[in-house]
Amino acid sequence: MVLSAIFSVDTYHSFFGFFGSPVTGVVSATLIIIAYHLVVSCITQTQLLRVWWASVVSGGIVAVWTFVTVTNLVPESVLRYVPACVTGSHTALAVFLVMLVPLFTISFWVVAQYEWSAWKKNSVYGVLVIVTCCTVVTFSFLHAYVQWVIALVAFGLMLVMLISRCVVLSKQVFIAVAGVFVCVLFFWMWGKPLMPPAHVQPESVMRLPLSMHIAKEALKTKPFLGSGPSTYGYNFSLHRPIDLNKDEQYDIRMYTDRGLLFESASTIGVVGMVTVGAIAALYVIAIVRVFVTVRNEEIRNIAMGLSASSVVALFFSLCIAVDGMIILYGVLLSGFLANILYNTPEYKTYQDVSIVMSRVLRYAFVFACGTVTVMVGVILGFVVMTKMLVADIYAQKAVAMHAVGNHTQSSAFFGKALDMNNKEGRYFTTIGQYALELAYTERMHTNDAEDSSAAAEYGAVAIDAVTSGQELMPHDVLANEVKGYVYEQSGSVVAGALTASIDAYTRASELEPYNPYFDIAIGKLKFIEAQAMGDVTTEQKTALIEQAKASFEHAKEKTTFDIAGNNEQTVSFFAPAHYYIALSYEALGDIDKAIDVMAEALRIAKDYGSDEKRVAQQINYAFNLARLLQLRGGEEDVAYAQELLTQIIVVDDREINAYFGRAILYEKQNKRSEAIAEYQKILDILPQDKTAERARVQEYIDTVHQGKDNLQNSIFEQTTVSPTDVRTDETPSQSADMPESEDVIIVQRGGEGMRARQVHDALYAIGINASIREEDDAYFEGIAVMHTTNADRAVRDVIMHTLRKVFDQISLERSDADGKTYNHDVVIIVGE
């Protein structure tokens, strides 16, 4: 395991465990082994009995609490402070309850050994009956989460041992065990909960074929040492089968396998898997030897309960799921069992093995050095793991504070988490995501450049955080994905962001090769890069569009399947790939092909669902198909476009763009009264406080009344379309948005005008038709984007993002004076 960690793809997490699940790390495994040794060798029989009752009492509290929560007997006000599921997952909770039942039943016998008064014993018996009944009934409420086979085997073996007299216990214990077995068998055969449970959430479960597939593929690439402990997420993303895309599980990720046996195959290789299996087999053999060799009835009775509980934990951890709490509790119970056996006469021979070496003079020094080394390692590991645990607690609090909008406290908790552990990449990745959200919020709530410093600061924090997160976890898909997204969204203010974003998405695609979203993201960025080259078609621009189209085609290939198995009937499930391919054909001038592919995107969106997201897709694709049909301009095309827009309005009668599109179509058909009616519907939808938008619509109406048209303002008249020009799946239109021209002017100061023309072409490609004003008597160096207080921040960001792809250095300043001088909100000054 240590050797595998040294050569791991993520050495840090292999030694200290993955974020939120440190139990599979080398340090955790070492500490568990040491803790096991301490329980076996250092706890006395009296102390063991105290620990036994502590386990029974604490387990009983958990059992009763779970019962009252699933039966909805606890007020919601209480559940705000105490979670309904105390173990983190209901699967682990169900297994924990199964492990408790043998302890509860054996406790009947333990009570009988005390010389208590009758009323005291009966009182304890009564409590044990209530707790056991609550636990067993809870199995029915958690029916979908109980590992019924494991539970039946454990309770069945206990019952067999009692009936066969291998273990002689009191009548009360026999009745308890028999009753539990019958109830569990009944609940299992009933097949569903007796009553619907409360406060139980569905959980994802790793299917056995999928788990076996990941293990097999991982062993092909790294058969001996694996990818390293605690790196199962890396293996899952890299080796997940493409068939998951049939169920639209394009970006599903799992960070633990369905059991240690399968997880060890991919993380620590064949050697590790065999070792894990051998340890489990030896433990089972040791339990069997207990009942074969130990003659002491009291020890055999206690051993039956402990072995039943620990075997439940063993098989659950090996074959079902890797859960830290179950593993630790199972190790604790097996330690109790070993402690009892360690002090029996049959095993007394082996007690002094550990101290024989110290009595041999020639080994004394080596033994002392080894002891000191182990002590130092234990202390160091304990301190490090404690700091990591505290850091995780702070991080969880930070996430909780962010969820309720308390960003100040969230930042403070993240700071404390990093103070404790600045090597955890997940902290930085999460901070980057949150900082980007805050930057968006600041940009939405301010238009003043003086007040935009907070947004810029949050943006810088996001960039720094995701970069650090990716550097700490270079082989992690999420770290690369978030870095790509943050850089993509920061392209207008960070030089080189486009290239960094493409590189991050490319790396993420290498780590998760069947995820189509990365291909879409890369293609969109290539499209933006081509768009920034202006309206003039060049070989380089065409090449970039072809690269974008190829990326979209890759996304389509990953989501297209041969359903019949004869290569004659293929079905594609991923509508966004078709949508962006259609935009690519349009940008390349092939409108006919663009229409065909866009129609296919619309068909797929309609065929595979009708949820809110699908409906938004359908509206988006229908709108763009109508736009493409209008561009082709045939009589049937215009009629079909109008039909599509009408269908959009039937689905969403507040979809302003559809009304606007119909108005333009009516204008082109010289149906002025119908066009005015459509514009009037837009006015009816727009809120009264949208004065600028309402004034613009009124201008359109006045234009039609004057016998003119608004075709030059139509979004249907675009000849070059990129993913940022039209509504996309990620950014659906808002009902209050109106297409409008930006108030921008380009001022040329000195030079021959070439750079000013480049600026003009780049802006024109994104729908901003800015005029050029020459001032030969003035001189200026570089390019400056000057804006007034009233300038739209989104427009400024788009302009900066576009121009940074063409020019190296661009400054952004607020200047109400320049705005007043040139009578424009955005003034782009271009010099030498």
Secondary structure, 3 states (H helix, E strand, C coil): CHHHHHCCCCHHHHHHCECCEHHHCHHHHHHHHHHHHHHHHHCCHHHHHHHHHHHHHHHHHHHHHHHHHHCCCCCHHHHCCCCCCCCCCHHHHHHHHHHHHHHHHHHHHHHHHCCCCHHHHHHHHHHHHHHHHHHHHHHHHCCCCCCHHHHHHHHHHHHHHHHCCCCCCCHHHHHHHHHHHHHHHHHHHHCCCCCCCCCCCCCCCCCHHHHHHHHHHHHHHCCCCCCCCCCHHHHHHHHCCHHHHHHCCCCCCCCCCCCHHHHHHHHCHHHHHHHHHHHHHHHHHHHHHHHHHCCCHHHHHHHHHHHHHHHHHHHHHHHCCCCHHHHHHHHHHHHHHHHHHHCCHHHHHHCCHHHHHHHCHHHHHHHHHHHHHHHHHHHHHHHHHHHHHHHHHHHHHHHHHHHCCCHHHHHHHHHHHHHHCCCCHHHHHHHHHHHHHHHHHHHHHCCCCHHHHHHHHHHHHHHHHHHHHHHHCCCCHHHHHHHHHHHHHCCCCCCCHHHHHHHHHHHHHHHCCCCHHHHHHHHHHHHHHHHCCCCCCCHHHHHHHHHHHHHHHHHHHHCEEECCCCCCCEEECCHHHHHHHHHHHHHCCCHHHHHHHHHHHHHHHHHCCCCHHHHHHHHHHHHHHHHHHHHHCCHHHHHHHHHHHHHHHHHCCCCHHHHHHHHHHHHHCCCHHHHHHHHHHHHHHCCCCCHHHHHHHHHHHHHHHCCCCCHHHCHHHCCCCCCCCCCCCCCCCCCCCCCCCCCEEEEECCCCCHHHHHHHHHHHCCCCCCEEEECCCCCCCCEEEEECCCCCHHHHHHHHHHHCCCCCCEEEEECHHHHHHHCCCEEEEECC
